[in-house]
Amino acid sequence: MHTLGIINQRISANKFAPDTSLSHTVIEELVACATQAPSSFNQQHWRFVAITEPQDKERLKAVAYGQQKVIDAAVTFIVLGDLLAHTKLAETLGRSVKAGIIDQAVVDGMVGMAGQMYANPAAQRDEAIRSASLAAMTLMLAAEAKGLVSGPMIGFDPEGVKREFQISERYLPVMLLAVGYPAPGNWPRKVRLSVSEVLTYGTGESLA
Ligand SMILES: Cc1cc2nc3c(=O)[nH]c(=O)nc-3n(C[C@H](O)[C@H](O)[C@H](O)COP(=O)(O)O)c2cc1C
C-alpha cells in the first residue's frame, strides 16, 4: 500500500488476537525498518527488547499497569533510548567513513560537537526520547504495511521494566510497543485537531 494510505489507516490498537505469534524473521524485519529512522548525528539511540514468551509477557504486564495487550499481542517491544550514544559516536560514524559516505575529518568534527551538546544529562535524555520515538513511529508504519496493528504505551513503570528485564541505567525505557494481529473491538482512528489548529506560518503567536 502507498505510504500515505498506511499513515492514514493506522490506529493505536488496544485489542490483539491472543495466541498468535510472529516469527523472529518478521520481528527482525520490523526492527530493520525502525532503524532506518533518522537521529541526531546518526547516533541511533534506539534499542529494542522483544517480549514474545508467555512467562515474559506476564512479567511485563505486571509492570505495565495490567495492560492486557501485553499478553495478547504477538510481541511487545520495550523501546529503549541510549543515554550515552554520544560516547560511541566515533565508532558509529566510522561505519559511514568505511562505506565512503563521509570523511574522517567530518566525523571528528561531529564527535567534538556531540561531546559538547550531550555533556548535559537533560540533553542526553531529550535526544534518547526523540530518537527512540522516531524509530517507534517508523516501526508502527512498517507493522501497518505488513498487515499488522500496533499499540504504543507509556502506561508502565520504567524502574520495574528495567528491573524485570535486566536493563542497565544507560538505557531509558521510552515506550512499550505492542505489535500483532487485531481482535474485534478496536476503536477507529480518533479525531485529530484540524490542520488550522496545529499549523501556523511564520510565527507561533496565534498558538497561545
Ligand atoms: C507515547 C504514547 C503513549 C501511549 N500510552 C498508551 C497506554 O499506555 N495505553 C493505551 O491504551 N494507549 C496508549 N497510547 C495510545 C493513545 O491513546 C492513542 O495513540 C491515541 O488515543 C490516538 O489513537 P489513534 O491513533 O488510534 O487515533 C499511547 C500513545 C502514545 C503515542
The ligand as an SDF file (V2000), in Angstrom:
LIG
                    3D

 31 33  0  0  0  0  0  0  0  0999 V2000
    3.5780    7.8690   23.7410 C   0  0  0  0  0  0  0  0  0  0  0  0
    2.2290    7.2010   23.7530 C   0  0  0  0  0  0  0  0  0  0  0  0
    1.8250    6.5290   24.8840 C   0  0  0  0  0  0  0  0  0  0  0  0
    0.5880    5.8520   24.9200 C   0  0  0  0  0  0  0  0  0  0  0  0
    0.2690    5.1030   26.0130 N   0  0  0  0  0  0  0  0  0  0  0  0
   -0.8270    4.3220   25.9680 C   0  0  0  0  0  0  0  0  0  0  0  0
   -1.0630    3.3840   27.0030 C   0  0  0  0  0  0  0  0  0  0  0  0
   -0.2840    3.2150   27.9430 O   0  0  0  0  0  0  0  0  0  0  0  0
   -2.2020    2.6290   26.9290 N   0  0  0  0  0  0  0  0  0  0  0  0
   -3.0650    2.7380   25.8860 C   0  0  0  0  0  0  0  0  0  0  0  0
   -4.0630    2.0110   25.8610 O   0  0  0  0  0  0  0  0  0  0  0  0
   -2.8460    3.6150   24.8830 N   0  0  0  0  0  0  0  0  0  0  0  0
   -1.7330    4.3840   24.8830 C   0  0  0  0  0  0  0  0  0  0  0  0
   -1.4410    5.2270   23.8390 N   0  0  0  0  0  0  0  0  0  0  0  0
   -2.3450    5.2400   22.6650 C   0  0  0  0  0  0  0  0  0  0  0  0
   -3.0710    6.5720   22.5130 C   0  0  0  0  0  0  0  0  0  0  0  0
   -4.1530    6.6460   23.3870 O   0  0  0  0  0  0  0  0  0  0  0  0
   -3.5120    6.6830   21.0450 C   0  0  0  0  0  0  0  0  0  0  0  0
   -2.3610    6.7520   20.2350 O   0  0  0  0  0  0  0  0  0  0  0  0
   -4.3600    7.9110   20.7860 C   0  0  0  0  0  0  0  0  0  0  0  0
   -5.5550    7.8380   21.5030 O   0  0  0  0  0  0  0  0  0  0  0  0
   -4.7000    8.0340   19.3040 C   0  0  0  0  0  0  0  0  0  0  0  0
   -5.2620    6.8290   18.8330 O   0  0  0  0  0  0  0  0  0  0  0  0
   -5.4090    6.5640   17.2690 P   0  0  0  0  0  0  0  0  0  0  0  0
   -4.0310    6.7070   16.6920 O   0  0  0  0  0  0  0  0  0  0  0  0
   -5.9450    5.1450   17.1590 O   0  0  0  0  0  0  0  0  0  0  0  0
   -6.3590    7.5600   16.7320 O   0  0  0  0  0  0  0  0  0  0  0  0
   -0.2610    5.8970   23.7910 C   0  0  0  0  0  0  0  0  0  0  0  0
    0.1610    6.6030   22.6570 C   0  0  0  0  0  0  0  0  0  0  0  0
    1.4000    7.2140   22.6190 C   0  0  0  0  0  0  0  0  0  0  0  0
    1.8640    7.8930   21.3640 C   0  0  0  0  0  0  0  0  0  0  0  0
  1  2  1  0
  2  3  1  0
  2 30  2  0
  3  4  2  0
  4  5  1  0
  4 28  1  0
  5  6  2  0
  6  7  1  0
  6 13  1  0
  7  8  2  0
  7  9  1  0
  9 10  1  0
 10 11  2  0
 10 12  1  0
 12 13  2  0
 13 14  1  0
 14 15  1  0
 14 28  1  0
 15 16  1  0
 16 17  1  0
 16 18  1  0
 18 19  1  0
 18 20  1  0
 20 21  1  0
 20 22  1  0
 22 23  1  0
 23 24  1  0
 24 25  2  0
 24 26  1  0
 24 27  1  0
 28 29  2  0
 29 30  1  0
 30 31  1  0
M  END
$$$$
